[in-house]
Amino acid sequence: MNTIITIGREFGSGGHEIGLKLADELHIPFYDKLLVSMVAEEGEFAQEFLDEMDEKVDIHIAPFLATRSSYSVYQQPMSDKIFFHQAEIIRKLADEGSCVIVGRCADYVLDGRPNVVRVFLYGNLEDRIVRKGKMLDLKGDELKKHVVNTDKKRARYYRHYTGLIWGEKENYDLCINTSKTGIEGAVASIKAFIKAEEALLQSEDAR
C-alpha cells in the first residue's frame, strides 16, 4: 500500500530531520527543499528567487529575479505561480508512490486522498530556539525573533493558500510535541500511527 506522509512543522521542531529519518527507515523518497529545486528545473523561475520565496506570500521581493523571461505587473502574482507549480509536482510525486513531503501545504494539496497521513510537529519555543541556535549564526533576541517570525510567515502562507489555520489539530491526523518525544520518539510515533492505519484499512477491506 502506498502511503504519503505530509509533515507540517513549527520552525525548530525538527521537521526536516524527522522527515528524513522517517523516509530512510521506510525506504521511501523524501522531499523538502528538493521541491524548490524541482520547480527551478522547469526553467521559469530562478533558483535564488525560489529560495527567497519558499513558503512565503510576499510578492514584492525583487520581481526581476523571479523569471528568466519578461516580467509584467499584470501577470499572476509570483507567489501564486510558484505555489501552483509546486502543487502540481507534489500531486505527481504522490501518484508515483509512497514518500515523505515536508511543508509546502502538501496536506492540503493532497486533501481527499485516502493514503495520506497528515502530521504536524510542534514544540516548546525555548527548545526550538536552542535547536536552531546550533544551526544558525544568530543569538539571543535576534535568534528568538527569527524563530517566531518564521512561524508567522509559515502560518500566513498556509492560511493564504488553504483558508485553514496552520497547526490547528483538526487539519491533521497526528500532532506531535517533539519537545516531549525527541527526534527518535517522533519517528517511532509516526511509524506506529501508519501501521495502525494500515491495519485498520486491511480490517475494513476484509469485511
N, C-alpha and C positions, 0 to 999 in steps of 0.2 A: 504493500500500500504506500502510495506517495504521500508524504507529509511535508507541508510548508510551514516553517516556524518563522513568524514575524516578531521582531523584538523592538518595542518602543523603550526608550530609556531616558532617565534623568542624566544630566551631564555628570560624569564621575561615578556612576553606579556600576560601571564595569561591563557595559553592553557589548563593546567590541570584543573584549577578552572572553566573555561568557559565550557570545555567539560563535566565535572562532573555535573555542574548545568544544562546544556542543557539536558543531559541524564535523570537527575532527573525530570525535568519538562515535558519531553516527555515520561517518564516511560519506558525507554529502557536501555539495558545494556551499560556500559561504560568500555572501555579498554584503559589503558595507561601502567603503569608499570606491570599490571597484565599479559600482553602479555609475558613479560620476565619470569615470574613465570610459565606460561603455557608451555613455551619451556623447562624450567628446569624440569618440571614434567615428560617430556618424558624420562628423565634419561641419556641422552647422555652428557649433559653439566652441570657442577657445577654452582649452583646459583651465587656464588661470582664472577665467571668468566663472566657470562652473565651480571651481574650488571656492571662490569668493561667495557664490550664491547658494552653496549647498545648504539645504533646509532653511532657506530664508525667503521672505516675500518682498523684500525691499527691491524695487525696480529701478532705483536711482543710482545704482553703483556702476560707474564707468561704462555706459552703454556702448561705447566704441570698442570695448573689449568683448562684447557679447557674441559677435558673429564675424566670420571672415567675409561675409557679403555686406552689402549696404544696409544701413540701419535707418528706420523711419519711425517717427513718433506715432505714426498711425498703425504700426504693427501691434500684434498681440503682445502684452507685457512679457518681457523676457522670462520672468519667474514662472509664468504660466506655461510658456513654451517648454521650458526645462522640465517642469512637473509632468506634463503630458507625454513628453518623450520618455522620461524615466518610468512613468506608469506603464507605458507600452512594453518597455523592456522587462519590467517586473512581471507582468502577465505572461510574457513569453517564457521567462525563466520558470515560472510556476507550471506552465504547460509541459515543460521538458522533464520535470521530475522533482524529487524531494530536494529541499535546500533551506538554508537559514538566511533571512534577509533582515538587516538591521536598519531601522528608521525609514525615512522617505515615505511615510504614510502607507507602507505596504499592507498593513492590516486592513485599511480602508479600500485600497486599490483591489485587493483580493476578496473583498466582502462578498459573502454568499457562497463561497466555495466550501464544501464540507470537509476538505482535507487541510484546512488552515488552522494552526494553533497560534492564537494571538497573545503574546507575552508582553507585560510591562514591568520594567525594572526600576526600582527607586531605592533611596537610601537616605540616611541622616545627612544633613547638609555638611556637618563638620567632617564626617567620614569621606564624603565626596570631595571636599576641599583638600583633604590630606592625600587622597589618591591622585588627584590632578596636580597637586603640588610636586609630586615625584616625576611628572611628565612635562610640566610647563615651566618656563623661566619667569614665573610670577610668584609673588609672596604677599602675605598679609591681606590688607583690604583690597588690593588690586586683584589678587587671586580669587577672593570671595566674590567680588563684583563680577568677574569673568564667568564664574560658575553660575551665579544667579542670572546674569544676562543671557547666557547661552540657553538656559532653561526657558526663559521668556521668549526667546526667538523660536525655539522649537515648538512651544505652545502656540505661538502666533501662526506659525507655518501650518501646524496641524489643524487649527481652527479654520484658517483661511481656505484650505483645500478639502476639508471633510465636513465642516459645520459642526464638528463634535469637540468635546473638551478633552484635551491631551491629559492622559494619566487617570481619567475617570474610570473607575473599576468596571462600570457597565460596558465599556468599549473593548474589554479584553477577556480572555478565557482564564488567564493566570497572572496574578500580580505578585511580585517577589521583592521583599525588602532585603537587598544584598548586604546591608549593614548587619543583618542577623545571620544570613546564610553563608556569606562569603562567596567567592567565585565557584569553588567546587560544589558547595551546597546548592547554589542556584542551578548549576548544570544538572546535578542529580535530581532536583525538583522538577525541572522541565522534562527530563527523560522519563521520570516516573509518571508525570501527567500524560505524556504521549502514549506510554504503554497502557495506561488505564483507559485512555480514549480509544485506542485500537481494540482493546479487549471488549469494550462496550459495543463498538460497531460490529465486531465479529459476532457477539451475542445476539444483537438485533437482527443480523443477517441470517442467523441460524434459526430464527423463529418461523 
